[in-house]
Amino acid sequence: MGAEVRASLIALLLVVFATGIGVAVGVRARPAPAPRPVPSPTTFALPSSTPADPAEAQRRAFAQPLSAGCATARAVWLFADGGLAIRYDGRTWTIPDPTLRSLLAAQCDQATALAVGRGGSLLTIDDELRQVRVDRFGTDDLTAVSRFPGGAVAVGAAGIVAEQGELGWRLVPAGATEDLHGVVVPATRVVRPGRAQAWAVGAGGATYRLVGTGWERVPAGTGTLRAVVQQDDVALAVGDRGTIVRFIDGTWTALAAGTDADLRAIAFVGAAMAWIVGDRGTVIELSGDSVRRVDLGTTCTLRAVFAQGSAVWVVGSDGVRGGAWRVAPAGTDRWGTC
């Protein structure tokens, strides 16, 4: 048998083998084998120079579908769903990395920013070493991430829950099948009997809490939930059609939002206050049972909210019109065209 014939037969067998795998995967129900990260994630230095034309860099930064943001000790980072990551050092907006990425959620600690997105994308920015690390975990979209000392938890499509530890990312069997849109892990993550160590929320009002070493389903009896936060033993979740629910004393209770807009993000900004943002420029300040509307002068879809010291940042976009607002005791700053 000639070399060309042997090569053709080998190629044919490989195609048949790959097709068989594809069919098997197509009909196979979860749980699937744990996805593996890319063996050799790329790492490269961020440029430190100020852009030659800061005004043009700022225009480009906000002409994209902004989707998430967070603050390190050195800067604010904003991310886009099919765009560029941008950095604000308190004076100038820059675009440190020209690579287009589809990122949906982010959370920072003092030194790094971790963003997750479509197709299992994982982006870690070290703001002290000025480096970017790119990983991938499976192929499912990751839609939310929460950090804790020494690791993080990300959730996404079809109930995927992944945890980052010293050895990398691993699939966590949480028993979820719904698309998950929000997750929170308390910063302390101290295991106490009967207390929730993490929450994940998603489609159809699904809520899952991690108690001890296992996840349990605690339905909220609402429509789709898009974000969740936790402080001490109290959890707050928000979602479609103005849904706000609070978990305390073992049950979820609905709170009146005063709006039917879809609510997309929530963040604690103090000891007893939360900010909630959503469609049609909706911003709600929640303190206890008291709801106060905040007017940012926009009707854009607001997609992320986070605190930076005494300031609250809000991120929004409609198409390629992006915007960011910094609400501080001294006043409100606004960037972009949203």
PARODREN-360611 format. One record per residue: residue in three letters; x, y, z of N, C-alpha, C, O, CB in turn. Coordinates in steps of 0.05 Angstrom, whole numbers, plus 5000, padded with zeros to 4 digits. Glycine has a CB too. Example, Ala and Ser with C-alpha at 12.3 -4.5 7.8 and 13.67 -1.06 7.14 Angstrom:
<pts>
ALA526448865156524649105156526449345156528549345169522649115181/SER525749555142527349795143525850015157526850235161528249885114/
</pts>
This chain:
<pts>
MET501749765000500050005000501850255000503650275017498150005025/GLY501350444981503050684979502550875002500650855017502550814953/ALA504551055005504351255027501951425024500651495044506851425028/GLU501251504999498951684995496351545003494551665015498751774966/VAL496151284996493751135003493451105033491251145044493750854990/ARG495751035047495651005076494751275089493251275108498350915087/ALA495851495079495151755090492151815087490851915105496751975077/SER491051735063488151785058486451625077484451715088487451715029/LEU487251365081485651195099485751305128483751305142486750905098/ILE488151385136488351495164486551735167485251775187491251565170/ALA486651915147484952165148482052085149480552215164485452345124/LEU481151885133478351805133477551695160475451765171477851595112/LEU479251525173478651415199478451635220476751615238480751215207/LEU480151835218480052055237477452215235476252285255482352245233/VAL476452255210473952395206471652235218469952345231473452445176/VAL471651965212469451805223469551805253467451825266469751515213/PHE471951785265472151785294471152045306469752045326475051735302/ALA471952265294471052525304468052565301466752675319472452755289/THR466952455279464052475275462552325296460552415307463152385247/GLY463652085303462351915324462352055350460352055365463751655326/ILE464552185357464652335382462652555382461252595402467452455386/GLY462452705359460552925358457652835362456152965376460753065332/VAL456952605350454252495354453752425383451652485394453752255335/ALA455652295395455452205423455052445441453352445459457852045432/VAL456652655436456452895453453753025449452553135468458653095447/GLY452753015424450153155418447853035433445953175439449653145389/VAL447852775439445652645451446152595481444452485495444952385438/ARG448452675490449152605518448152825537448553055532452152565521/ALA446952745558445952935578448152995598450052845601443452835592/ARG447953235611449753295633449453095655447252985658449353585643/PRO451453035672454053165672455953065651456152825646455353145699/ALA457353245637459353185617462053165631462353265653459353385594/PRO464053055617466753055628467653345634466953525619468752915609/ALA469053385655469953655663471653775641473553655632471553645689/PRO470854025632472454155612475254215623475654245647471154415603/ARG477254225605479954285613480854555603480054635581481854065601/PRO482354695618483354955609485454915587486554695584484655105632/VAL485955125571487955115551490655045565491355165585488155385536/PRO492154845554494554755568496554975573497854985595495854545552/SER496955165554498955365558497755645553498055755532501355325538/PRO496455755574495256025571497356225564499656215572493856105597/THR496556425548498456635540498656845561496756915574497656755513/THR501056955564501557175582503257375567505257315555503057075608/PHE502457635568503957845555503658105571501758145585502957885526/ALA505658275567505758525583503858735572503458755548508558635583/LEU502658885590500959105583502759355578504559405594498859165604/PRO502259505556503759745552503059955574500759975582503259865524/SER505060095583504660285605504560575595504060755612506860265625/SER504960625570505060905560502261025558500260885553506460915534/THR502161285561499661435557499161455527500961495512499861725570/PRO496661425518496061435489496861705477496761915490493161385484/ALA497761695452498661945439496362145437496762385438499761885411/ASP493862035433491562205431489462105451487761945445490362205402/PRO489562205476487762105497484762135490483161965497488262255523/ALA484062355476481262395468480362185449478062085451480962675456/GLU482062105430481261895411481161625424479361465418483361895388/ALA482961575443482861325458480261305474479061085475485261295477/GLN479461525486476961525501474561485483472661335490476561785517/ARG474561615460472361575441472061285432469861175432472761755416/ARG474361155426474360875418473460695442471960505438477160785409/ALA474260765465473660605489470660585493469660375501474960725514/PHE469160795488466360795494464560755469462160775470465561055507/ALA465860695446464360635422464260325419464960215398465660755397/GLN463260195440463159905440461159805461460359965478465959785446/PRO460259555459458159445477459259375504459859145510456859205464/LEU459559575521460659525548458759345564456259375562461059795563/SER459859165579458158965593458858925622457258825637458458705579/ALA461259005631462158945658464359135667465459275651463158645660/GLY464859135693467059305703467659235732465959115746466359595700/CYS469959325742470759285769473159465775474259585756471358985776/ALA473959485800476159665808478259525824477659385843475059905824/THR480759555815483059465831483959695848482659905848485359355813/ALA486159665863487159885879488360105861488760325870489259785899/ARG489060035836490460225819488660345798489260575788492660085806/ALA486560215790484960315767482260185766481659995780486460255741/VAL480560305749477960185741478260045714479460165696475760405741/TRP477159805712477259655687474359615677472659545692478659385691/LEU473959665651471359615638471759415616473859415603470059875628/PHE469759235611469959025592467559035573465459135580470258745605/ALA467958915549465858925529465158645519466758465520466659105505/ASP462658625510461758375497462258395467460458455452458658325503/GLY464758325460465558355432467058615428466558755408463158345414/GLY468858685446470258935443472858925459474058715462468559165453/LEU473759155469476359195481476059235511474059345521477759425469/ALA478059145526478259215555479459485557481359555543479858995571/ILE478359655575479459925578480059985607478859865625477460135567/ARG481960165611482960225638482860525644483460685627485860115641/TYR482060595668481960865677483560895703482960765723479060965681/ASP485661065702487361095725486761335742488361415759490261105716/GLY484361445738483561685752484061945736483062155744485061705778/ARG485561915714486062155697485462095668484162255654488862245700/THR486361855658486261805629485061525624485661335639489061825617/TRP483461505603482461245594484461135573485261285555479561275581/THR485160885576487060765557485960495549484160375562489860725570/ILE487060395526486360135516488859965516490359965496485060145487/PRO489459835539492059695541492459455523494659395514492459605569/ASP490159325516490359075500488559115476486059145480489558825517/PRO489559105451487859155428486258905419484958925398489659235405/THR486358685434484958445426481958465431481158545453486158205441/LEU480358395411477458395415476658145430477557925424475958405388/ARG474958175451474057955467471157985473470058205473475757935493/SER469757755479466957755487466757685516466557445523465257565469/LEU466857885534466757845563464157955574463258165565469257985576/LEU463057815593460357875603460257965632458358095641458557645599/ALA462257895648462257955677465157975687466957855675460657735693/ALA465458125709468158155720468058215749465958315760469658385705/GLN470158145763470458225791473458255796475158105787469258005810/CYS474058465812476858535818477458475848475658475865477458825812/ASP480058435853481058465881483058705880483058855861482358205891/GLN484658735900486458965901488458965879489259185869487858965928/ALA489258735869491458725850490658635822491958705802493558545859/THR488358485820487758365794484858395787483158435804488458065794/ALA484258375761481558365751481158095737482758015721480958605731/LEU478857965742478157715730475557755714473557825726477957485751/ALA475657705688473257735672472657465658474557325650473657955651/VAL470057405655469257155642467357225619466057435619467956965662/GLY467057035600465257095578464556865560464456635570466457305561/ARG464156925535463056725517465056505510467456555509462056865491/GLY464056265506465756045498467755965520469855865514467256105474/GLY466956015545468755935567471156115571473156035583469755665563/SER471056365560473256545562473856635591472056685606472756795545/LEU476456645598477356735624479756915619481656845607478156485642/LEU479557165630481657365626482457465654480757565669480657595608/THR484957435660486057535686488057755680490057715666487257305703/ILE487557995692489358225688490658275715489358325735487758475678/ASP493358265715494858335739495658635737497358705721497358155742/ASP494358795753494759085751497359185764498159405760492359235763/GLU498559005779501159075791503458995773505359145768501458945818/LEU503358745763505358645744504858735716506658705698505558345745/ARG502558855710501758945684501958725664503358735643503559185675/GLN500458505670500358275652497558185648495858225665502158045664/VAL497058045626494457935620494857635615496657555600493158065595/ARG493157475627493257185624490557095612488457175622493757025651/VAL490656945590488256855576487956555579489756405573488356935546/ASP485656475590484956185593482356125579480856305571484956105623/ARG481655875578479055785569478155545585479855365590479055725538/PHE475655535592474555305607472155195593469955315595473955385637/GLY472554985578470354865563469455045541470955215531468054805581/THR466955015533465855175511463255325518462255485503465254995487/ASP462155275542459755405551460355705558462455765568458555265575/ASP458355875553458656155560458756175590457056055604456356325549/LEU460556335601460756405629459556685632460456865619463656385640/THR457556715650456056965651456457115677455457335680453256905647/ALA457756995697458057125723460457005737461156775733455557115741/VAL461757175754464057075769464157215796463457445799466657125753/SER465057065816465457175843468057075854468656835852462957105862/ARG469557245867472157175877472157145907470457255921474257385870/PHE473956975917474456945946477456905949478756835929472756705958/PRO478556945972481456915976482456645966481656435977482156956005/GLY484156645947485256395936483856275913484656065904485456205958/GLY481656395904480256275881477856435872477556675879479356005889/ALA476156305857473756435846471756215837472455985834474456615822/VAL469256305834467156125824465856265800465156505802464956055846/ALA465556125778464156235754461856055747461955815751466156265730/VAL459656175736457356025728456556115700457456315690454956065748/GLY454855945687454056015660451855845649450155745663456356005643/ALA451955805623449855675608449555385617451455245624450555675578/ALA447055295616446355005621447254915649447854685653447554825601/GLY447355105668447855035696450754985702451354865723446354805703/ILE452655075685455455025691456355185715455655425718457155095667/VAL457855055733459055185756461955095756462554855757457655115783/ALA463855285756466655225755468055365778467355595784467955295728/GLU469955235790471455355812474455365806475555175796470955205838/GLN475655595812478455625809479955575835479155685856479155905798/GLY481955415834483655355858486555365851487355475830482855095870/GLU488255255868491055255863491855105838493955165826492555145887/LEU490354905831491054735808489554815782489654675762490454445814/GLY488255045783486755135760483755115763482755105786487554985735/TRP482255105741479355105742478354815740479554645726478155275719/ARG476154755755474954495754471954525754470854715764475954315778/LEU470554325742467654325741466554235768467554045780466654135719/VAL464554385778463354315804460554215799458954345787463254575823/PRO459853975808457253865804455153985824454953905846457253555808/ALA453754195814451854335831448954235826447154305841451954625825/GLY448554065806445953965801444154155785441754105782444553895826/ALA445254375776443654575761443454495732445354395720444854855764/THR441154555720440754515691439954775677440254795653438554305687/GLU438954965693438155225681440555395674442755355686436355375701/ASP440255585656442355785652442655945677440756045688441655965627/LEU445155975686445656125711446856395703448656415686447655975729/HIS445856605715446656885708448157035730449357235725444157035700/GLY447956925754449257075776450356885797449356665801447257255789/VAL452556965810453756805831455156995851456157205844455856605820/VAL455156905876456557055897457756855917456456665925454757265912/VAL460256905924461556755945462556955966463957145959464056585934/PRO461756925991462657116012465657126013466956926009461457036040/ALA466757356019469657396019470957216040473257116035470357686025/THR469657166062470856996083470656706077472556556082469557056110/ARG468456626066467956346059468456156081469655936077469556266034/VAL467656226105467956056129465555866130463255956129468156226155/VAL466155606131463955416131462655406159463955336178465055136123/ARG460155476159458555456184456155286179454755336159457855746194/PRO455455096196453254916191450655076186449955256201452854736215/GLY449255006164446755126157446855396144444855506137445155146181/ARG449255516141449555776129450355746100451955576093451555946145/ALA449355926083450055916055452856016051453556236059448056086039/GLN454455856037457255936031457556046003459656155996459055696034/ALA455456025987455356145960452456125950450955955959457355995941/TRP451756305931449256295918449656315888451456455879447356535928/ALA447956175873447856195844444956225836443256085847449155955830/VAL444356405817441556455809441456455779443356495765440556725821/GLY438956415768438756405739435856395729434056505741440156175729/ALA435556255706433056255692430856125709431355945725433356105666/GLY428356225705426056105718426056135748424755985762425855825712/GLY427556335758427656385787429256175802428956155826424856385798/ALA430956035788432655825801434655955819436056155812434155655779/THR434855855843436955935862438155685875436755505883435856135883/TYR440755685876442255465889444055575910445455785905443755295867/ARG444155455933446055545954447955315961447155085962444555645978/LEU450355395967452355205976452355206006452955406019455155265965/VAL451554976017451554946047453454716054453054486045448654886057/GLY455554786069457554586074459054506049460354676037456354336087/THR458754256040460154166016458254105993459154005972461753926022/GLY455654165996453754095975451954325967451454505984452053865983/TRP451054335942449254535932446354435935445854195930449854605903/GLU444554605943441754535945440054745931440654985932440854495974/ARG437854655919436054835904434054955924432754815939434654685881/VAL433855225923431855375939430355565921431055795920433355525963/PRO428255465907426955635887425855895900424855895922424655485874/ALA426056105884425156365894422256425885421056615895426956585884/GLY421156255867418456305858418056555842415956685843416656315881/THR420156625826419956865809420756795781421156565774421857085821/GLY420857005764421956975737424956965738426156925759420957205719/THR426157005715429056985713430557175731429857415732429957025685/LEU432557075746434157245763436857275750437957095738434557115792/ARG437957525751440357595736442857655753445057655742439757825718/ALA442457705778444857775795444157715824441757725832445658065791/VAL446157665840445757615869448157715884450457705875445357305874/VAL447657815908449757895927449057785954446757715960450058205928/GLN451057775972450557665999452257826019454557896013451357366000/GLN451057886041452358016063451457886089449157886096451758326064/ASP453457776104452757616127450857386119451557226102451457786150/ASP448557366131446657146125444357246107442457096103445557036150/VAL444657476096442557586079443457596050445657696044441757876088/ALA441857486032442357496003440257655989437957645997442457205991/LEU441057805969439257965952439657875923441857855914439658265956/ALA437457835909437557765881435657935865433558015875436957465876/VAL436458005840434758175823434458035796436057865788435958455820/GLY432358115781431857995756429758135739429358375742431057715759/ASP428557985721426758095701424258205714423358125735426057885681/ARG423158405700420558535707420658655735418758625751418258335705/GLY422858775742423058915767423158745792422458825813420759095770/THR424158495788424258305811426558375830428858395822424558015801/ILE425858395856427858405877426958215899424658235908428158705889/VAL428658025906427957835927430257835948432557865941427457555916/ARG429457785973431357775994431057516009428857426016431058016014/PHE433357376014433357126029434357176057436557266062435156916015/ILE432557126076433157156104431456966120429156926113432857446114/ASP432556846141431056656158429856426142427656336147428756806172/GLY431356336122430656086108428656116085427755916075429555906126/THR427956366077426056386055426556636039427756826049423256396066/TRP425656636013425856865996423357035999421156925999426256775967/THR423657296001421457476003421657695981423857805978421257606031/ALA419457755967419557955946419458235958418058285978417257915927/LEU420958415946420958705954419858865930420358795907423758805962/ALA418459075936417359245915419559425903420859575918414959415926/ALA419959405877422059555863420959825853422560005848423259395841/GLY418359845849417260085837417760115808417560335797418460325852/THR418559895794418959905765418559625754418759425768421859995759/ASP417959615728417659355714420059305695419959125679415059335699/ALA422059475697424459445681425959195689426059125713426259695682/ASP427259065670429058835677431458945692432659135684429858685652/LEU432058815715434258905732436558705727436258465728433458905762/ARG438958815722441158655712443558625731445158435728442158765686/ALA443958805749446258785767445658915794443959085796448658925753/ILE447158825814446758925841449458915855451058735850444658765857/ALA449959115872452459115888451959255914450459455916454659265872/PHE453159145935453159285961455159515959457359485950453859095985/VAL454359755969456159985968456660095996457760306000454860205951/GLY455759946016456160026044455259796062454659576053454660286050/ALA455159856087454359656107451559556103450959326109454759756135/ALA449759736094446959656093445559766069443059796069445459746118/MET446959826048445759946024446659795999448959715997446560246022/ALA444859765980445459645954444559815932442559955934444159365952/TRP446059815910445159945885444459735865445859525862447460135874/ILE442259785850441259595830440859745804439859975804438559465840/VAL441759625782441459765756440159575736440159335739444259865746/GLY439059695715437659535695436959685670438159885663435259415707/ASP434859595657434059705631432859985634431960065656431959525618/ARG432860125612431660395610432960585630431660765640428660385615/GLY435560555635436960735653436160715682436560905697436561015644/THR435060485690434060455717436260425737438060255734432160215719/VAL436260595758438060565781436460585806434960775810440260795779/ILE436760395824435360385849437360365872439160205871433360145850/GLU436960535892438460515917436660385938434560485944439460795926/LEU437560155948435959995966437259995994439559925997435659705956/SER435760096014436660096041434459976059432360106063437360386051/GLY434959736069432859596083430559536064430959406043431759766107/ASP428159626071425859596053425359856037423459866021423359526069/SER427060056041426660316028427960316000430260245997427760536045/VAL426460405980427360415953427460705943425460845946425660245934/ARG429760795933429961065922431061055894433060915889431761245940/ARG429761195875430661205848432861405845432761625857428361265829/VAL434961345829437161525823437061575793436961395777439861395832/ASP437161835786436961915758439761975747440962175756435062155754/LEU440761815728443361865716443062015689445062065676444761605711/GLY440562075682440162215657440562055632441562165612441862455656/THR439961795633440261625610437961425608436661365628442961475611/THR437461335584435561115580436960865570435560675562433261205560/CYS439560865570441060625561440760395580439960425603444060695559/THR441360155570441259915587443759925605445959925596441259665570/LEU443259915631445459915651446059625659444259485667444660085676/ARG448559545656449259265657451059185680451258945687450559185632/ALA452259375693454059315715454159545735453759775728456959245705/VAL454659475760454959675781456959565802456959325808452259745795/PHE458759745811460759655831461759905846461460125837463159515817/ALA462859855869463860065887466860095884468259905879463060005916/GLN467760345887470560415889470860625911470460855906471660515861/GLY471660525934471760705957468960815963467060665967473660935952/SER468761085964466161215970464561265945462361365946466561475985/ALA465661185921464261235896462860975886463760755893466261335875/VAL460761015871459360795858459560835828459061045817456360785867/TRP460460625814460660625785458360465772457560255782463460505776/VAL457360575750455260445735456260425706457360625695452460595737/VAL455860195693456660145666454260075649452659905658458859935665/GLY454060185625451860125608452560135579454660245571449560305614/SER450760025562451160045533448659965519447159795528453559875524/ASP448160085496446259995476447659985450448460185438443760195475/GLY448159745440449759715416452559805421453859735441448459865392/VAL453559985403456260085406456360355420458360495419457560105378/ARG454160425433454160665450454560585478452760475491451460825447/GLY457060625488457660545516457760795534458261015525460260395517/GLY457460745560457560965579458460865606458060625613454861095581/ALA459561045622460360985649459761235666460161465657463360905652/TRP458761185691458161395709459561345736459561115745455061425713/ARG460761545747461861525774460361715792460461955789464961595773/VAL458961595811457261755830458761765856459161565870454361625833/ALA459662005863461262055887460062275904458362425894464262115880/PRO460862305929459762515946460162795933458562975938461062515973/ALA462262825917462763095905461163145880461163365869465763125899/GLY459862935870458262965846458462725827459662525835459163215831/THR457262745804457162525784458862595760458462805748454262455776/ASP460662415752462162435727460962245707460062025714465162385732/ARG461062315681459962155660461762145637462962345629457162265652/TRP462061905625463761865601462161715581460361555588466361725608/GLY462761755555461461605534459061745522458361965529460661335544/THR457661595505455361705490452761585499450661645487455761675461/CYS452761405518450361265526448561445543446461355552451061005541/
</pts>
